[in-house]
């Protein structure tokens, strides 16, 4: 089977009109034009599938940050706005693999596919950008700091990406966001990251309490002496 790649679908009727208007003087019958185009037809124009990835990591001050990039001058829309890594699904890849690839292409940050977790999807034709069906994923980086990563644009397409940054979650309101990503960041942060932070707090709290209680019993034992 021929390996498929992303490419535009053909608008049959528009193509026929364009060909007729440009080569009509050659006397090529419309039936012949239609037959040739039928052989080139690859599918129907339909809603696209995309993935978006929300990556969270702490900076050296202990503040949670989200990975984002500014949309460059050659971006399809929302130039100058910011967004988290996102893009269209390729052939032969899963939506999670798409999220990982887009993150690497747009920022240079390469993540372990096992650390990328699904959280939600959007298929509402009214609210979705270009009516895309978007699968959303998140990644929590707990064993590194934001300064451990180096950004790269070498895998960008043209000038689609401008600045790349780890933006403190508490500062995201200071930026202009595409695709309602400000709302999505807050939503995912509140659901996932704060739960993890609370879990770590209580785990540390319990560990400290256990240590304190153990110390108390040792002190009591020393006071009472052997029995």
N, C-alpha and C positions, 0 to 999 in steps of 0.2 A: 504494500500500500504506500502511495506517495505520502511523504511527510508533509503535514499541513502546517501552514504558518498564517499568522494574522494578516488579512488583506481586505481591502474594500469589497463589498458585494456590488454586483452590477445592477443598475437600474435599467432594465431591458428597454422599455419604451423611450426613455430619455436618450439612451445610447443610439437607438435606431434613428431618432430625429436628428441627433447631432451628426451621425454618419451621412444621412441623406442630404442634410444641408451643406455638408462639406465636400462630398464626393458625388452628389446627385447628377452632376454633368457627365459622369462616366457611364451612366445607364445601367448601373447594377440593380437588379430586381430586389425589391424589399424582402421577398421570400428568401433569397440567397443570404442577405444581410442577417435576417433573423436566424437562419440555420447556423451560420457561423457563430453568432452570439450565444445561441443555445449550447453549443459545444464548449463555450468558455464560462458558462454560468456555474457558479459554485454554491449557491444557496440563497435563501431569502434574507432580506434585510430585516433584522429583528432587534430586540433590546439586548444590550451588551452586559456581560458579567464582569465585575471588577472586585478587587480586594483592597482593603485599607488596613494598615497596621499602626497601632498605637503603642510606642515603646517608652517605657518609664525607667528612669535610673536616677540615683541620688548624686548630687554634686558634693564637693568637698565640705560644704557647709551643712550637709544633712538635709537639703531641700530636694523634694522630688521634682524632676524635670521630665519633659516630654520631647522626643525627637521630632523635629519638623524642618521644613525647607520652604524657602520663598519661591513662588512660581516665577520663572524667568520670562524674558521678552518673547520667546518662541513657544511658550506654553499655549495650549489650545484655547484656554479661557482663564479668567481671574488673574491676569498678570499682575504681579506685585503683592498678591495675597499670599498667605501662608497655608500650608497643609501638612498633615502627616503623610508618610509614604503611602501611595496608592496608585493603582493602575489597572489596566485590562488584563484579563486572563488569556494566556497563550494556549495553543494546542499542546497536549501532552503534559500538562501540569495541573496540580490540584490548586484549590484556592489558597491554601496555606503556603504552598510553594510560590505562588504568585506574589503573596504578601512579602515573603522573604526576598524574592528577586527584586521587587520594586524598591524595597528598602535599600538593598545593596546598590542598585543602579542610581538611585536618587541621592543617597547620602554617603555611600561607601561603607556603611556599617553592615557587617555580615553576621547574621544570627544563626544559632542552632535551630533547625526546624522543629526540634522537640520542645523548644522553649516558647514557641508561638502557639497561642491558645485561641480557639474560637470563642466569640462572645455573643454576636448577634448578626442579623442581616437586615437589609432594607430593600423592599421591592415595591413600595408605594409609587405609582406612576405620577402622582401629583407632586410629592415632595422630593423625589429622587432626582439628582442632577442628570439631565438628558435621559431620564427614565432608566438609568443603569440599575441593575440588580447588584448590590454591593454586599459582600461578606466582610465582616469586621473581625479583626483579630487584635490581641494585645500580647505584649511581652514584658515581663518584669525582670530587670537585671539587678540582682541583689548582691552579686559577688564582685562587682566593679563599680567604679565611679565614672562620671561623665568625662573626666579628663583622661581616662584610659583609652578613649576612642579617637581615631583620626578620620576626618571627613575626606571624601574624594568625589570628584565629578567626572572622572575619566570614563565612566560607563553611562553618562547622561546622553540623551539624544539632543544634539545641537545645544541650544541655550534654554532648555526647558526649566532648568533649576538655577535659582539665584543663590542667596545665602543659605547656609545650613547651620542649625544651632540646636543646642539643648536649652529649651525655654522652661524656666521655673513655672510650675503649674499655677502658682499664685499670681503670675504675671501675664498669663495668656490673654487676659482681657485688654492688654495694651497693644495687641496685634490685630490686623485684619485677616480673617480666616475664610478660606474657600470651603465649600461643601459642608457647611455647618460643623466644621471640625472642632470649634471651640466648645460647642454643646456636647459633642461626642467625647471630647477629652474629659470634661467635667463628669460626664455620666460614667465613663469607664473608670476614672480615678476614684470616684465615690464608691463604686461597686467593688472594685478589685483591690486597688492599692491601699486604701484605708483599712480594708479588712486584713490585708497582709501586715500592715503596720501595727494594727491592734493585736493581731495574733503574736507578732514578735514581742510586743510590749508585755503581754500577759505571760508568754513563755519565759521571758527574762525575769518578770516579777515572781513567777512561781519558783524559778531556779534560785533567785535571791532569798525568797522566804524559806526554801528548803535548807539553804546554807545557814541562814540565821537560826532556824529551829535546831539544826544539827549542832551549831555552836553553843546554844543554850543548854542542850542536854549534856554536852561535853563539860561545860562549866559546872553544871549541877553535879555531875559525876565526880569532878575534881574536889568539890566542896564536901560531898558526902563521904568520899573515899570508898575503898573497897568494902563490899558487904559480905 
